[in-house]
Amino acid sequence: MDGRKRAIRLDATFGPTASQDDVYDSSIRDLVHAVLDGYNSCIFAYGPTGSGKTYTVFGSPEGSAHVGLHERIMRDLFSTREGQGGHHMLIAMSMVEIYNECIYDLLAPGKPAIVKALSGHQLREGNDNIIVEGLTELSLESLNDALKALQAAVATRRTSSTNINSHSSRSHCVVTLRTSLPCPCTATCRHGKLNLIDLAGSENVGRSGAKGSTLREAQMINKSLSTLVSIVGLTCQSKTHVPYRNSKLTLMLKDSLGGSAKVLMIAHVSPCITDVSQTLSTLKFASRARMVELGPANRSMPTWHCQANVSLYDFIVLQQCGKR
């Protein structure tokens, strides 16, 4: 680099000693509560390969301190459900991976090691959101059931070893949680949705040593991430036409990127000097996208329409050291 200092404006930062608890308590819990209040929320883990995105989202089996965002969110949801009497609140989950621009249902019936492509099914635009036709959605009866389903699904994700990351995710993973909570006083239901996304990492194919199918995977990953960056940029410029259909990832997330959700992106960077170029690129994107005004977040209640003018992209930077 040229040695010049650069100022990057972000909403929060977490260093390599920050815990999963620190991230969840400061930035995630409020979004979960918003879902229970009938809003849509979206959480991205973004950054180069090997920077700790999957660790943040799904954690590691090293102990309770390493539990990821997904399990913490599920624990909050079921804790709320128990406080409501146990049976009136509905919680459902779907989970897909986007691999080489194809969508795979990670919760499809069958052996845990097998994922089924949504062959013959197409994404279609509904009135207010994007629907993946034929996608499995599990009604979750207990936290234990939810964690078992997650464990089986995560085990089927595509990974590969590269020079940079020995366990590199080769697909984007989108977990969608839906809640429905009755309001006895008003005879209505609050319907909320949360998208939790573990993006595949951007990759310098020269450094990673990717070849053959791994090279093609890296190229497809970089292309879809480039589309995401482009669409965020167009949104920032208030363009009337935004090409969400240029990738399956951005089309699936149109209802979040387009302004109807509360959005948080966790930008991951590496402390290594060899990664400084990708670190700077990640920070620039986070800073630029932070300026996007998404507009009011819509509250989903069948009998009336409420809005809260609080929805902006929020960006925090999580610096993971040695966590994959």
Buried (B, 14 or more C-beta within 10 A) or exposed (E): EEEEEEEBEBBBBBEEEBEBEBBBEEBBEEBBBBBBBBBBBBBBBBBBBBBBBBBBBBBBEEEEEEBBBBBBBBBBBBEBBEEEEEEEBBBBBBBBBBBBEEBBBBBBEEEBEEBBEBEEBEBEEEEEBBBBEBBBBBEBEEBEBBBEBBEBBBEBBBEBEBEBBEEBBBBBBBBBBBBBBBEEEEEBBBBBBBBBBBBBBBBBBEBBEBEEEBBEBBBBBBBBBEBBBBBBBBBBEEEEEBEBEBBBBBBBBBBBBBBBBBBBBBBBBBBEEEBEEBBBBBBEBBBBBBEBEBEEBBBBBEEEEEEEEEBBBBBBBBBBEEBB
